[in-house]
Amino acid sequence: MIIKPKSLLTTLIGVIISLSPLSQAYTLEFTATAEQNVTHNQQYQHINGQLTHMFFEDLQFLTKLSMYNDKKYSPAMDGDYYGDYYFYMEQGGFELEKENYGMRIGRLAPQPIIDSPYSLFISSEQHSTITGSFYLEDEHFFFQSQWLQLNYNSTISTDDESGLNEQGFSDGFPDRGANVRYYGLRFGDMRVGFEDASVYFDRSFDLEYLVNPLPAFFIQYTNISSGKPWQHNENENALIGFFFDYNRPNYYIYSELLLDDVNVHMFFDDSYTNPNKIAWSLGGTYDFSFGEVAFHHAGATKYLFEPRRNNQPYGYTYYPDTVYFLDDDTLMGISPEDNYVGYKYGENNLAFLLSYEPAFDLWAKMKGSLEFVLSGSKSPVNPFHQYSEYQQGGYYTKMFNDTPLEKSLSLSIDARKDFTENLSMYTSIELGYIWNKLKLTTVPQEYIDYYENEDPDYPKTDEDGLPYDLEYLRYYVPSSETTPITNLTIGVQYSYDPFK
């Protein structure tokens, strides 16, 4: 059974209100922020307003709307009225938080289970989307299920008659959705658990994945098996994983593992040895007398988060393409960090982060971090990069088998000064270098020519009869370009509650 998102919104808001004890609202806070940003090649402004209102004892209403003029997206109203600014909805929805249950509905940032800058199932970039979620917990067991709307009623076209991307999506992105669930056990300060995620397309919401606590793998294979009157038509993409964390007053440690497509054939004499697709994350923080020190590490093998077939847009991404067009027909790339639903650096990657936050304040609260990231080619929406099938790239698990690799080293320092209870000022600076920077490219023509003219096994169409074109989905490849990292942000924030 499929429920429309509008029906879900009405139902969940009704449930939230019915579960909340009526009491007098005790907070109504408006926050305004203005930022000046400077990078090595541009400067831009960011302005936003946020309204937070506690309706009942535990029910919160919040909305946050921003304006940018960084030329990342087309300006609002063709720029005639708002200049070069475009609007961006950061958040807008309802949150109910009780002692042992909660619900969220609206355009909100999804919630990872692990407190880490390298969380695997939900990106730490915290991109908001239309979502609905609930959690239940007691002394020893907890469960959370959240739905993410990836694409719905899309009108953007990513094909182009000029040939820049002529095999893209001509009628908008197909409707797509995802569900992420956590199952966990708590033993005092320690938690261990199981995670799963599913991605589907041709619909943006599937009620069963939200409310059925059976792991998604079993839901998928039960519903798509043939010879039954309830058989579904589509094959979803399922991911599974595990997590552990231990939270003490002066330290926190965690680990997380994600398995996208794992086989056991490598342990047997079998020719079917498709690459395993695995990601891992570990780290923690420790409070010393002089401040908090944190270390985080993550990595991922090649082909992680990609769809398993060409022309099947169920990769673990917010969008089924890597490009979009501005109003003036400029072709723009969607960065991997903006596209991945899960681990922000995605496949073919190793990342290390060391940070320090002093226990004492100088003129402001400060924090510093040093990060090193190593990346190979990434294809968020093209199954096997320049190949039509994994066998052409070689059997067994792959990682860093392309040269060169992108190397990124950056130092960040953040500072915040509270002048009054309502007025704050903050600044951040990031300096570093990127060597062999990842750049969007098409599949090299030599591969296209070979597959189409010399490879007798190369499919002219996929199993649905659609053209099988490797070249229409671009992917990121390390280049010969070296570029500096220079990001400076200066901002001021003012908050006001008329009832305080």
N, C-alpha and C positions, 0 to 999 in steps of 0.2 A: 504493500500500500504506500502511495506517495502523497504526502501532504504539502500543499503549497506553502512557501515561506510566510506569506501573509497570514495564513491560518495558524501557523506555528507561533507567530508573534502574538496574535490575539490570545491564544491558549495559554502561553507561558506567562504573559503579563497578568492574565486573570488568576492563574495559580499563585503567582508571586504575591499579589495583593491579598488573596484569600488566606495565605499563610502568615501574613504579617500582622502583628497586633497593632491596632490603631493607637497612635499617641501623637502628641504635639510635635511638629517639625522643629528641630533645634539647630539647623544649620542651613545657610544659604550663602555660598561663597562664589564670588566672581573673581577670576584671575586674568590679568592681561599681561602679555609678554611681547617684547620687541627685541629683535636681534639684528646685529650687523655681522655678516659672514664674509670672510676674505679667503680665497684659495689662490693657488699659484697662477690661475688663468682667468679668474673672474671675482666679482664681489656682488653680493645680493643681500636682500633683507627678508626677514621672516617675522610676521606678526600673527599672534593668535589670541583668541579669547576662550576662556573655559568657565563653565557654570556647573557647580556641584550643589545638589540640594538633597538633604536627607528628609524624605517624606515621612517615613515612619521610623521606628526604632532601629531597624536594620535594613531598610530599603533605600538605596541611593539612586538618584537620577543624575546623570552627568552628560555633558556635551562639550566638545572641543573642536573649534573650527579655525583653520589657519589660512594665511595668505603668503605666497612665495613669489619671487620674481627671479628665480634662478635659471629660467629657460628650460627646465627639465620637461615641463608640459606646456601646452598651448595656453596663452592668457585667456581669461574669462571674457566673454562677449567680444571676441576678436580683438581685444586690447583697446577698443574705442573708448570705453568708459573706465575701466579699472587699470589702465596703463599696461604694464607688462606682468601684472600679478594674476595668478590663478588661485582658485580656492581648493583647499584640501581638507576633507573631513577626517580629523584625527580619531575622534571617538564620539559616540552618541548612543546611550542606552541605559539600561536598568541593571542594578546588581543587588541581590539579596544575600546577606551573609548572616547565618545563624550559627549556633554553637556546633551543630553536627550535620547541617545541610546548607545548601546554597544554590542559587540559580543566577544566570546572567543571560541577557538578551539584548541584541542591538549591534551597532557597529563598534566593536570592542577588540582589544588586542587579545589573541588566544593566550592561554595560560600553560606554560611548561611545568612539569612536575619537579624538575631539578633547577636549583638556583645557580645558573652558570651562564657565562657569556657564550658558551659553546653547547647549549642544549640541542638535542638531536631531533626530537619529534616536532618541536615548535621552535622556530627561529628566535634567537635572542634579539633580533632586530625589532620584534614586536609590531609588525605591520597589522593594522586593524582590518577587520573584514566583518561582514554580517555574520553573526554567530549566535548560537543558543547552546547553553550548557547547564549541567546540574552536577552536584556532587553529594555524596552521602558518606558518613564516617561514624565509627564508634571507637571504643578504646583501642581495638586491635585491627580493624579492617576499614579500608576506605576505597571508594570507587568514584571516578569522574568520567563523564562522557561529554564531549563537546563537538558540535557540528560547525563546520566552516563553509560558508558560501564562497566558492572560488570565482565562478563566472555565472551571471544570470542576465538574460535578456540583453546580451552584448550587441552593440551596433558597430564596433570598431572594425575596420577592414585593414588587413595587413598584406593584401596583394596589391600589385601596382602594374598598370599597363606599360610603364616605361621599362619594366624588366628588372627593377631593383629587387623586388621580392614577389615576382609574378605568380608564384605557387602558394602564396599565403592564404589566410582565411578571408574569403570575399564577403561572407554574410555575417560577420561577427564571430567571436569565439563561441564554441558550443557551451551550453550550460554544463557546469562542473561543480562538484561538491566534494567535501572530505569530512571524515569523522575520526576523532582521536580519543582513545579511552585509556585510563590508568586503573589498574587493579593492584592494591597494595596491602601489606601487613605491617603493623607497627609494633615494635618491641621496645618500649621505653623511648629512648631518643633515636632509635634506629628504624629506618624504613627500607623494605625491599618490595619489589613488585614487578609486574608485567605490563607492557604497553603494546597497543596495536593501533594501526591507522589504516584507513581505506580511502581510495580515491575513485570516483565514478564520473561518467559524463553522460550527456544527453538528458540530464536532470541535475538540478543544483541542490536537491535535498532528498534524502531517503530516510524516512522515519525509523525503519527497523535498525539501522546502524546506530541511531542515537539512543534508542530505548531498550534494545535487546542486549542484555549483558553477556551473551555468548560471544567469544572472540570473533573478530571480523572474518578470519580465515574460514571458520566453519559456516558462518552466515553465507559467505560468498559461494562456497562449493555446494551448500545445500540448495541454494536458490537457482544456480545456473545448471545443475545436473538435469539431463534430459529425461523425457518420459514421465513428467509429472505436470499436473495442471497449473501449478504455481511457478513454473520455470520462468526465470528472467532471461532477457535477451542479451544483456551486456555482461562482460567479464571485468570485474573490478580489479584494481591493483591493491594488494594488501602488504603491509609492512608489520613486523613484530619487533619487540625489544624488551630489555630488562633494565632496571635501575636499582640503585642502592644509595642511601645517604645516612649520615650520622651527624646529628646536630647537638653540640654541647655549648654551654655558655661562652666558652672562649675559643672554640674552633668548629669548623664545619668541613666534612669531607664527602665526596660523592663519586659515583661512576655511573655511566650509562652506555648501553650497547644497542645498536639498531641493525636489524637484518632485513635487507630489502628483497633479496632473491638469493637464497642459500640452498645448495644442493649437497647431498652426501655421496654423490657418484665419485668424488675424488678419492674415496676410501675403497673403491671397488674397481675392478678391471672393466671399465665401461667407457665408451667413446663419448658419451653425453656428459661433458664437463664444462658447462657454461660458467662464466666467471661469477664467483660469489660477490655480492655487493653489500659491504659492511661499513658501519661507522662506529666510532667509539669516542667517549669523552670522560675525562677524569680530572680531579683537582680538589681544591678546597681553600679555606682561609684559616688564619691563626692570629689571635689577638695577643701580641707581645706588649710589654709595658710601654714601648715606644711607638706602638701603632699596629695596625692590621696589615699583614702580608698575605697575599693570595697568589696561587699558582694554578693555571688552567691549561689543559692540553686536549686536543681533539684531532682526529684524522678520519679519512674516508677513502675507500678504494674507488677505482674507476667504475663508471656507469651507475653510480648510486643515484637514486631519485628519478631515473629516466623511465619513460614508458618502455614496455617490452616489445612493442611493434610500431612500425612506421604508420603515420596517419591515425594513430590511436592516442588522443590527447589526455591520457590519465597519468602523466608524470606527476611527481609530488611537488608541484609548482603552482603558484597563483595564476599563471597565464600559460596557455599552450603554445606560445611563440616566444621568440627572443627579441622581437622588434615591434615597433609601432610607428605610426606616422603622425607628425604634428599637423596642424591646420595648413601650414604652408608646404606640405608634402616632404618635409625633411624626415629622413629615415633615422630613427633613434633606437639605440639598443637598450634592452632591459637588463640591468646588471644582475648577475647571479644572486647577490645579496638582497635585491628587491624581488626576486622571483621564487626562491626556494621557500617552501612552507616549513621545512625542517632546517637542519644545520646550515647556518648562513653561508658558509664557504663551499658547501656541497661536495661533490665528488673530487677524487684525485688530489687530496689535500692533506697537509699537516699544519697545525697551528699551535703556537705556544704564547702564553700571556702571563706576565709577571706584574703585579701591581702592589702599591703601598699607599696606605692612608694614615697619616700621623695621628697619634692619640692626643696631640695638643694642637691648638689653633694658633697660627701666626696672625696675620692681619685678616685671614679668612680661612674657611674650611677648605682643605686641599687634598688632592689625590693624584697620583701619578701612575703611569703604566707603560710597559715596554712590550711590544708584540712583534713576533716574527711569523710570517705565513709563507708556506711553500705550496705552489699550485701547478698542476698540469692542465691539460685541455679539459674543458667542461662543456657538456652538451645537455642543458636542462630539458630539452624537448625533442632531441633526436636520439634514437635508441643507442646506436653504436658509433657515434661521431661520423667518420668518413666511410664507414662500412655499412653494407646492407644487412649483414648478420654477424653475430659475434665470432663465428668460426674464422672469418677473414682476418680478425685482429689477433687470433690465437686463443687456444683453450686456457683454462684455469684463470685464477684471479689476477687482475691487472692493477698496476699502480705505478705512476711515474715512468711509463715506458715510452714517453715522448720527450724530445729535447728541442729547445731548452725548456727549463721550468721557470715560472714566475717566482721571483723572490721579493718579499715586501718586509721592510723593517721600519717601525714607527714608534715614536715616543710621544705620549700624550700627558698633558698636565691640566687639571681642572681646578678651579677655585670659585668659591661662592662666599659672598659677604652679606649677612643680614643686618641692615641698618636699623630697621624697626620690625615689629611683628608683621607688618604688611608689605614692606619694601625690601627687595633684595637685588643684588647685582651679581652677575657671574661672568666668568670668562673661561675659555678653554683654547688650548693650542695643541696642534698635532704636527709634528715634523718628522720627515723620513724620506725614503726612496722606494720606488718600485722598479726592479730590474726585469726585463723581458715581460713587459706588461701584457696581460690578457687582452686580446682584441677579437671582435666579431669577424668571422670569415665564413665563406661558403665552402662546401665540399670541393676539393680541387678537381679541376676538369679531367685530369688523368684518371681519377677513379670513376667519374661519371662515364667517360668514354669506354673504359674497360667493362664496367657492369652492363652497359647498354649494348655494346657491340661484340664483346668477346666472351662474356660469362654466360654460358647457356642456362645456368641455374638462377640468374638474376630475375626476380619477378617483375613483370611489367605492371601488374596491379596487385593490390593487397587482397586479403581474403574477402573484403567487402566490395571488390571491384573498383576501388579508387586508385588513381594513378600513384605509382610508387616512385616518388621523387625524393632522392636524398638531398638535393641541393636547396630545396625551398626552406628548410629549417636551418638557420645559421647556428654556429656554435663558437665558443671562445677558445682561442689557441694562443699560447705564449708567442710574443713577437720579439723583434730586435729593439723595441722602443724602451727607453729608460726615462722615467718621469719623477719629479720631486713630489713629495706629499707636504703640502702647506695648507693647513686649515686653521683659521683663527675665528673665534666666535666671541662676541661681546654682547651681553644681553642684560636687560633690566626687567624685573617682574614685580607686579603690584597685585595684592589680593585684598578683597574687601568683603566683609560680612555685615550687612546693615543691622543684623539682630544681635551682634555682640556688643 
